Amino acid sequence: MSIQDFDERGIPSRAGLLGICERGVALATAAGADQAELVVDWEREQEASLQKNDLDQVRTSEETTIGVRVLVGGRPGFATTNRADALAEAVAEAVAVARTAPVDPLAVFAQPGEALPDAPDAIDDEVVGLTPADLAALAMGELRRVRALDPRLTIDSGAISSDLSGRAIASSTGIRAAWRCSGASGYLMGMAAEGDEVGSFAYDGDSVRRWADLPQALEVALQRFVDGATGALGATAGRSFRGAVVLPPATFAELLIHPLLGMLSAHEVRLGRSPLADKVGTAVAVPGLQLRAGGAGLPTHPMAPFDREGVARQARNIVENGVLKGFFYDAKEAAAAGRAPTGDAGGSADAPPRCAAGAVSVAPGTVSQAALVAAGPAVVVTRWSGAADPVSGDFSGVVKGGFLIEDGVQRPIRETTIAGNVWTALGAISALSRERQTFYGTARYPWARVDDISITAG
């Protein structure tokens, strides 16, 4: 890598990152490209990892990824490199790819539109000053603290990490944008064992922008880890019935929200793969469900104010009171639909952009988590291993480390199969919790109770 312009903290400046992009655009147009777009992602990461109840290794890495997109006679080309001094070669490769590609009438680049907000970099000086020894000390401290909570716990893997990153984008259409940030994160994965009994795997962690916020975030996340790992011990047989499941935020996201988000891509709509294609303005979920695209990030965890194409991110409701309001559009899909992009081009510099919201949240409900979990009969789907067909919506899988709530008592149960349909289940949500969990700063979800699910005890 060769980035010449660094600030006093050793981080590539916005001007330095943009300089690479602008040089690439000039090289591409000189090589015969009708249009060109350059994206640079830079990251420096430090990590102290854990394995088998001990410190494993401490590593430091730095990487630059440069993505080159061009259009030649309506033909798209893309290439990538991790060396700024190999920019000319990457540009030549992208142009060569474009010359042999078929014409794509929808291959367009974003145009400068709404002015980007003047968002300051989200860099925490404490993160900048961290050393590998700092990370190792926190990792070992968290390991000792968690294991002291319950000696039955075994930590299979985990890590504490910090990162500094920057992104810049420039195009021949006039797009110019750059932003930098810092972050710190941690996680643990493991299980609990008692005698010959081994519980279900548990995993939890969190990510923050400021180092000072990480200890509290980890305390909450790792308590969830402890509860999940130890709560699965002593499991007995469940029972089969058709009824309610209680989905903690992570399972709610995996089972229902992620399939919904995937089918809200305008790309899936255009290709006829989304069952939501003709549903704008109609109910796709219960009236209490509100799904919001978070724009430039959730509170306390800002993101770049622009998307993968340099378009301003938009905060808006995608599902409001259960009614579908629209889809996620990048420049290509917006052009196909005859509308403006929504700032939802996702991805990194190593691939062309795709439709994906940067941050999402589901609005809280009206009942407490405790009340939602207490009402039985129901199965708490702590973890789920299965598959869902995003087109038909049909899903089936095994509940891992789950609980049966019955007669006011919650008890761990052995592996139990649940089956249903995503699109039906979104309309069968009977309660959402007031409490919500934030996932690595980019998503926030409540607990959910969903009725009319097939439950089969193993």
ROPA-810271 format. One line per 3 residues: number of its first residue (from 1); for each residue x, y, z of C-alpha. Coordinates in Angstrom, 3 decimals. Example, Ala and Ser with C-alpha at 12.3 -4.5 7.8 and 13.67 -1.06 7.14 Angstrom:
BEGIN
1 = 12.300/-4.500/7.800  13.670/-1.060/7.140
end
This chain:
BEGIN
1 = 0.000/0.000/0.000  1.093/3.530/-0.657  -1.016/6.289/0.807
4 = 1.107/9.381/1.210  -1.243/11.634/3.136  -1.632/10.587/6.804
7 = -2.795/12.708/9.720  -0.879/13.181/12.964  -2.400/9.964/14.384
10 = -1.110/7.809/11.556  -4.508/7.458/9.892  -4.886/8.128/6.157
13 = -6.566/11.494/5.735  -9.755/11.990/3.778  -7.711/13.875/1.193
16 = -5.245/10.992/0.928  -7.990/8.417/0.386  -9.815/10.636/-2.092
19 = -6.561/11.240/-3.914  -6.288/7.542/-4.777  -9.869/7.537/-6.067
22 = -9.381/10.637/-8.189  -6.148/9.302/-9.709  -7.950/6.079/-10.572
25 = -10.827/7.925/-12.252  -8.344/9.937/-14.335  -6.434/6.783/-15.318
28 = -9.661/5.008/-16.299  -10.985/7.785/-18.515  -7.554/8.077/-20.145
31 = -7.642/4.313/-20.815  -10.944/4.609/-22.686  -13.609/4.253/-20.009
34 = -16.736/6.331/-20.640  -17.409/6.377/-16.896  -15.374/5.304/-13.898
37 = -15.835/4.897/-10.145  -13.139/4.210/-7.555  -13.785/3.102/-3.958
40 = -11.026/2.767/-1.353  -11.488/0.917/1.957  -8.646/1.172/4.489
43 = -8.560/-0.664/7.825  -6.064/-1.203/10.631  -7.138/-3.843/13.147
46 = -5.711/-5.162/16.399  -7.098/-8.297/18.020  -6.404/-10.384/21.105
49 = -8.043/-13.780/20.614  -8.978/-16.455/23.124  -9.121/-20.192/22.657
52 = -9.746/-23.058/25.059  -9.935/-20.878/28.180  -6.687/-19.011/27.517
55 = -5.109/-16.260/25.475  -4.436/-17.552/21.959  -2.676/-14.796/20.025
58 = -2.443/-11.046/19.516  -2.270/-9.760/15.975  -2.177/-6.472/14.102
61 = -3.151/-6.100/10.464  -3.549/-3.289/7.980  -5.220/-3.560/4.605
64 = -6.235/-1.330/1.747  -8.795/-2.524/-0.808  -9.436/-0.574/-4.002
67 = -12.405/-1.322/-6.241  -12.477/-0.054/-9.833  -15.741/0.063/-11.777
70 = -15.889/1.262/-15.373  -18.280/1.484/-18.289  -17.031/1.144/-21.864
73 = -19.697/1.458/-24.537  -22.376/0.405/-22.044  -20.340/-2.619/-20.975
76 = -19.448/-2.896/-17.267  -16.068/-3.923/-15.916  -14.738/-4.373/-12.390
79 = -11.351/-5.105/-10.840  -9.803/-4.854/-7.422  -6.364/-4.490/-5.873
82 = -4.928/-4.062/-2.384  -2.011/-1.927/-3.553  -2.334/1.740/-4.370
85 = 0.869/1.519/-6.400  -0.846/-1.075/-8.624  -3.725/1.262/-9.436
88 = -2.862/1.498/-13.153  -2.877/-2.288/-13.499  -6.267/-2.579/-11.796
91 = -7.719/0.122/-14.017  -6.380/-1.615/-17.126  -7.897/-4.898/-15.965
94 = -11.314/-3.318/-15.361  -11.293/-1.698/-18.814  -10.236/-4.998/-20.438
97 = -13.066/-6.833/-18.659  -15.560/-4.219/-19.860  -14.471/-4.505/-23.498
100 = -15.399/-8.208/-23.525  -18.560/-7.956/-21.406  -22.064/-7.821/-22.904
103 = -23.850/-4.478/-23.036  -25.926/-3.884/-19.896  -28.531/-1.131/-20.400
106 = -28.978/-0.891/-16.637  -25.274/-0.402/-15.901  -25.239/3.157/-14.566
109 = -23.314/5.091/-11.950  -24.877/7.250/-9.283  -25.225/10.937/-9.996
112 = -24.555/13.656/-7.414  -27.906/14.312/-5.790  -28.834/15.454/-2.327
115 = -25.859/17.161/-0.683  -24.136/14.931/1.830  -24.372/16.087/5.442
118 = -21.164/17.494/6.868  -20.653/14.513/9.186  -17.475/14.569/11.268
121 = -15.288/11.493/11.464  -16.214/9.163/14.332  -12.703/8.539/15.644
124 = -12.062/7.951/19.339  -8.545/8.926/20.428  -8.543/6.157/23.036
127 = -9.024/3.572/20.297  -6.209/5.176/18.304  -3.868/4.878/21.281
130 = -4.600/1.245/22.132  -1.776/-1.270/22.191  -1.979/-5.045/21.736
133 = -1.203/-5.347/25.459  -4.329/-3.292/26.274  -6.504/-5.678/24.263
136 = -4.883/-8.766/25.750  -5.411/-7.421/29.274  -9.120/-6.782/28.672
139 = -9.585/-10.148/26.944  -8.038/-12.031/29.859  -9.964/-9.918/32.353
142 = -13.269/-10.716/30.660  -12.339/-14.399/30.444  -11.600/-14.584/34.169
145 = -14.705/-12.606/35.079  -17.043/-14.805/33.026  -15.550/-18.071/34.238
148 = -15.771/-16.846/37.824  -19.512/-16.378/37.363  -19.936/-20.113/36.800
151 = -17.137/-22.709/36.853  -19.133/-24.922/34.506  -18.362/-22.571/31.613
154 = -15.802/-23.407/28.944  -14.752/-20.696/26.498  -14.130/-22.227/23.097
157 = -13.172/-18.948/21.409  -13.432/-15.207/21.818  -11.708/-11.935/21.059
160 = -11.322/-8.275/21.932  -10.487/-6.098/18.951  -10.092/-2.490/17.894
163 = -10.107/-1.033/14.424  -9.590/2.202/12.541  -11.079/2.492/9.083
166 = -11.714/4.913/6.275  -13.650/4.914/3.023  -13.512/7.237/0.042
169 = -15.319/7.226/-3.278  -14.985/9.310/-6.428  -16.547/8.911/-9.849
172 = -16.557/10.558/-13.244  -20.178/11.609/-12.610  -19.016/13.990/-9.886
175 = -19.411/11.872/-6.741  -16.847/12.828/-4.053  -17.137/11.505/-0.493
178 = -14.914/10.295/2.350  -15.368/9.323/6.006  -13.344/7.680/8.781
181 = -14.240/5.937/12.038  -12.977/3.815/14.896  -14.485/0.873/16.713
184 = -13.957/-1.676/19.460  -15.663/-5.013/19.898  -15.629/-8.281/21.766
187 = -17.334/-11.654/21.853  -17.274/-15.071/23.515  -18.391/-18.460/22.238
190 = -18.557/-21.556/24.369  -20.709/-23.862/26.437  -21.348/-25.134/29.922
193 = -20.771/-28.676/31.117  -21.811/-30.471/34.282  -20.628/-34.013/34.773
196 = -21.235/-35.884/31.549  -23.783/-33.364/30.325  -22.663/-30.734/27.822
199 = -24.997/-27.844/27.101  -25.707/-26.077/23.853  -23.225/-23.643/22.321
202 = -23.776/-19.992/23.152  -22.400/-16.893/21.460  -22.674/-13.195/22.252
205 = -20.787/-9.944/21.917  -21.082/-6.314/20.923  -19.367/-3.458/19.111
208 = -19.050/0.233/19.990  -17.434/3.323/18.535  -15.736/4.474/21.754
211 = -13.355/2.412/23.884  -14.918/3.779/27.084  -18.262/2.242/26.095
214 = -16.945/-1.281/25.555  -16.751/-2.583/29.166  -20.438/-1.844/29.834
217 = -21.488/-3.223/26.445  -19.519/-6.405/27.087  -20.914/-6.782/30.602
220 = -24.428/-6.905/29.181  -23.530/-9.124/26.216  -21.472/-11.586/28.213
223 = -24.174/-11.944/30.849  -26.454/-13.009/27.997  -23.739/-15.476/26.987
226 = -23.552/-16.917/30.506  -27.325/-17.201/30.771  -27.557/-18.879/27.387
229 = -24.784/-21.377/28.041  -25.794/-22.400/31.569  -29.524/-22.227/31.002
232 = -29.368/-25.121/28.554  -28.158/-27.571/31.205  -30.626/-30.030/32.652
235 = -32.740/-30.185/29.519  -35.640/-32.636/29.420  -38.088/-33.645/26.715
238 = -40.446/-30.988/25.450  -43.868/-31.600/24.004  -45.452/-31.300/20.591
241 = -48.190/-28.784/19.910  -49.183/-26.000/17.563  -48.865/-22.672/19.288
244 = -46.607/-19.806/20.257  -42.869/-19.343/20.106  -40.983/-16.565/21.850
247 = -38.121/-15.193/19.769  -35.268/-13.329/21.480  -33.935/-10.444/19.341
250 = -31.212/-12.510/17.640  -33.624/-15.284/16.645  -36.328/-12.785/15.669
253 = -33.806/-11.234/13.290  -32.553/-14.521/11.855  -35.912/-16.204/11.437
256 = -38.165/-13.336/10.306  -36.423/-9.994/9.766  -33.461/-11.123/7.666
259 = -35.664/-12.937/5.104  -37.883/-9.837/4.998  -34.898/-7.557/4.382
262 = -33.626/-9.821/1.631  -36.914/-9.655/-0.242  -37.041/-5.848/0.131
265 = -34.121/-5.540/-2.285  -35.256/-3.887/-5.519  -32.965/-6.331/-7.318
268 = -35.024/-9.289/-6.077  -38.196/-7.411/-6.992  -37.039/-6.706/-10.553
271 = -36.011/-10.326/-11.124  -39.415/-11.534/-9.954  -38.034/-13.381/-6.956
274 = -39.627/-11.291/-4.215  -43.111/-12.223/-3.023  -43.415/-8.589/-1.866
277 = -43.131/-7.149/-5.393  -46.760/-5.990/-5.597  -47.292/-5.390/-1.888
280 = -46.387/-1.700/-1.541  -49.254/-0.003/0.262  -50.613/-3.256/1.673
283 = -50.144/-5.023/4.987  -47.242/-7.487/5.115  -47.127/-7.807/8.927
286 = -49.172/-7.070/12.029  -50.098/-3.402/12.563  -47.613/-3.082/15.434
289 = -44.548/-3.799/13.280  -42.433/-0.849/12.175  -39.177/-1.525/10.330
292 = -36.940/1.493/9.844  -33.884/1.985/7.675  -31.477/3.764/9.997
295 = -29.848/6.113/7.512  -26.344/7.018/8.731  -26.466/4.646/11.693
298 = -28.199/4.110/14.989  -27.741/6.540/17.904  -24.260/6.294/19.502
301 = -22.971/4.297/16.509  -22.703/6.593/13.465  -21.987/5.229/10.011
304 = -20.727/6.933/6.880  -23.399/9.398/5.721  -23.134/7.920/2.206
307 = -23.609/4.443/0.778  -21.329/2.256/-1.395  -22.022/4.546/-4.373
310 = -21.589/7.865/-2.564  -25.329/8.581/-2.331  -26.693/10.136/0.874
313 = -28.254/7.522/3.165  -31.928/8.042/4.008  -33.636/7.326/7.323
316 = -37.181/6.176/6.622  -39.808/3.601/7.522  -39.815/0.622/5.166
319 = -42.677/-1.085/6.970  -45.001/1.223/8.906  -47.794/-0.164/11.091
322 = -47.407/-3.411/9.181  -47.788/-1.731/5.762  -45.000/-1.978/3.194
325 = -43.782/1.477/2.112  -41.045/0.677/-0.392  -37.824/-1.126/-1.250
328 = -34.054/-0.651/-1.078  -32.632/0.900/-4.282  -29.082/1.318/-5.498
331 = -28.373/3.350/-8.670  -28.861/0.413/-11.048  -32.184/-0.704/-9.604
334 = -33.377/2.893/-9.300  -32.664/3.424/-12.998  -34.574/0.252/-13.842
337 = -37.542/1.479/-11.805  -37.381/5.042/-13.160  -36.777/6.620/-9.770
340 = -33.979/8.000/-7.573  -31.761/5.708/-5.471  -32.476/5.555/-1.749
343 = -28.890/5.465/-0.475  -29.063/1.705/0.058  -26.114/0.508/-2.009
346 = -24.201/-1.883/0.221  -20.959/-3.780/0.072  -17.241/-3.164/0.278
349 = -14.615/-2.131/-2.227  -13.872/-5.719/-3.239  -17.132/-6.162/-5.172
352 = -19.671/-4.092/-7.123  -22.473/-2.566/-5.044  -25.716/-4.332/-4.198
355 = -29.008/-3.285/-2.601  -28.735/-3.475/1.198  -29.699/-1.155/4.041
358 = -26.820/0.058/6.173  -28.675/0.044/9.494  -32.136/-1.168/10.462
361 = -34.350/-1.292/13.530  -37.732/-2.598/14.580  -39.730/-0.302/16.852
364 = -40.339/-1.509/20.419  -43.620/-3.016/21.492  -45.840/-2.358/24.481
367 = -45.170/-5.281/26.854  -42.167/-6.055/29.017  -39.774/-8.802/28.074
370 = -40.617/-10.552/31.342  -44.346/-10.536/30.607  -43.795/-11.712/27.041
373 = -41.680/-14.648/28.193  -43.921/-15.553/31.141  -47.044/-16.221/29.100
376 = -47.347/-19.887/28.143  -47.612/-22.338/26.670  -44.751/-21.380/24.360
379 = -41.264/-22.401/23.309  -38.433/-19.889/23.709  -36.252/-20.231/20.616
382 = -32.945/-19.223/22.159  -30.993/-20.446/19.138  -32.190/-21.921/15.885
385 = -30.489/-24.156/13.311  -32.439/-24.502/10.111  -33.305/-22.945/6.785
388 = -35.929/-20.659/5.348  -36.897/-20.371/1.692  -37.056/-16.587/1.200
391 = -39.422/-16.864/-1.770  -42.053/-19.261/-0.413  -41.295/-18.221/3.167
394 = -41.384/-21.802/4.447  -38.946/-22.515/7.282  -38.047/-25.502/9.413
397 = -35.273/-26.075/11.919  -34.170/-27.272/15.320  -34.323/-25.166/18.475
400 = -30.989/-25.314/20.323  -30.869/-24.612/24.057  -34.556/-23.703/24.073
403 = -37.115/-23.556/26.846  -40.719/-24.635/27.278  -42.952/-22.214/29.174
406 = -45.875/-24.019/30.750  -48.026/-23.299/33.813  -45.813/-20.334/34.673
409 = -42.647/-22.457/34.712  -39.778/-22.170/32.221  -37.636/-25.285/31.797
412 = -34.862/-26.187/29.330  -35.823/-28.729/26.677  -33.961/-31.014/24.348
415 = -33.757/-30.260/20.660  -37.209/-29.436/19.303  -38.259/-28.798/15.706
418 = -40.272/-25.743/14.704  -41.806/-25.103/11.295  -43.876/-22.371/9.730
421 = -43.886/-19.659/7.117  -42.095/-16.300/7.345  -44.831/-14.338/5.593
424 = -47.580/-15.912/7.683  -45.576/-15.512/10.895  -45.078/-11.764/10.319
427 = -48.844/-11.491/10.453  -49.065/-13.711/13.545  -46.848/-11.635/15.843
430 = -48.938/-11.231/18.976  -46.487/-9.149/21.042  -43.241/-7.191/20.816
433 = -41.207/-6.243/23.881  -40.455/-2.741/25.077  -36.815/-3.778/25.536
436 = -34.570/-4.010/22.486  -31.100/-5.368/21.817  -28.578/-3.612/19.594
439 = -26.394/-5.798/17.378  -22.920/-4.455/16.657  -24.239/-0.943/16.223
442 = -26.090/-1.648/12.970  -29.384/-3.275/14.012  -31.836/-3.048/16.918
445 = -34.652/-5.515/17.567  -37.143/-6.368/20.348  -38.277/-9.779/21.554
448 = -41.270/-11.177/19.643  -44.039/-13.649/20.404  -45.373/-15.433/17.306
451 = -48.473/-17.624/17.304  -49.542/-20.655/15.256  -46.152/-22.328/14.820
454 = -45.746/-26.105/14.472  -43.686/-27.417/17.410  -42.469/-31.017/17.458
457 = -40.559/-32.415/20.432  -37.604/-34.664/19.703
end
